[in-house]
Amino acid sequence: MKTTLFLIGLTLSFGVCAASPDSLRRTGIQQQRIHNDQYIRRSQALLQERSENRQNATLRQRQIRESAVEQRQQARAAASRKRYQSSMPSMRPQATADSSPSVQQQPEQETGGGSSQKQHNNHVISSQQQRNENQTTQRHEYLQTKTTEVLPEPTTLQVKNDEQDSLMSIPSVFPLPNNYTRISSHFGIRRHPIFRKTMMHHGADFPAPTQTLVYATANGIVVHASQKGGYGQTIIIDHENGHQTLYAHLSRIDVRQGQRVKQYEVIGHVGSSGVSTAPHLHYEIILHGRKVNPIYYLPSSKLLADQR
């Protein structure tokens, strides 16, 4: 009997020991869940409190702004009202010793002084009307003197000269003589002949023999006339209307910086300076700081067909 009870107790103790890890694990999970729930509640309460504080601060700022705007509007209205009242003349008669009656004269005014007061008011009104008429006539005379001062109209010759100057300030001609209008390399992405990789070509190349004359394509001022990196000997002309033109790989420069040039004026000679494989002119047009395709400025429509 004792042995049996001992075995039963031993079995129960083993069962409790075996089940204890699972119960502990479940207890730990429940405690972790309770902790997470409490943390979430505290976080939500803190966020809600912050949002409420932010809304209250925004509401207070809005009320302050609205009150400031209202005060400013009231001050402006009071100032405008004061200016209007000060600009309007008083229609009441001036109080003088003769016109202001004393206490003893009040019965006389009630009986026979009403007509004199009416005459005085009429005199004040007529004088005010006369003053307004004088001001109106003076204003009309001033406006007439201003309108008669008309600036002289430009003559037809001046208009034609201005139009011609504006047209000649647009780069719309070839930079080389008519014998050398062929373009060997157009504006756009191409494989560079020296670096052997795909690069953007920002201008148009006109092949021509060395010492071929280079013309300015529009009126302007020379802003650069010297060496410029891979461009070699380079000239940049500002045409004072948002356009600039660049002439690169020259062998000779015939202008200086700051010089004013005219359309078709010789500014240099074709060469192969800088990064170049053969004598040619690299020509660029820059519009408001952005390089554009020069082919759309050249006069021949054949170039467009060649490019296509």
C-alpha angles and dihedrals in degrees: 000000000000091000090053093051090047091053092048092051091047091051092049092049091051090050092051092048091049094049097044098083092056093049091048091050092050091049091051092050091050092049091049091051091050090049092049092049091051091048091050092049092050091047092049092048091049092049092048091050091050092049091049091049090049092050091048091050091049091049092050092049091049092050091049091050092047092049091048091049091048092050091048091050091049091049091050092048091050092048093048091047090051092049091049092050092048092049093050112080119232114258094199118099119254114258110241135164091259099043100040108080122218126227092266092053096054095089090050091053091050090055107033110353098079094088093053092052091050091050090051092052091049090051091052092049093049092049091051091050090049090051091050091050091051091051091049093051091048090051092050092049091050092050091048091053090050095048093049090058094084120166115242113264116242116254123245090253092055091050092050092048092051092049091048092050092050091050093047089053091066115085098239105140137071117272091219135049118281092262091068107048097120116114116218097183122026132207113281144054115334143153108269111239093219107029092040095219137104111273139159115263107207099191148023125273119219112193113217138148120272116276093027109150118258118209131204107248094211143004115282150110124285108241098172131026112160145063115326113184115263090358090071116200102010138181123198120190124194111211094194095235101083093281127112128178127206126203114190142180092035124166094207137019118211099182136062134221113279094023118134114228135190131222113281091017114142109248103165150329133269117259145145104252122145122014100350139131099202140002110290142128118252106207125190135178119206118196115193091335095313123107113233136186109279092204092079090060097049117098100232120086089198089078091063090053090049091052093050 
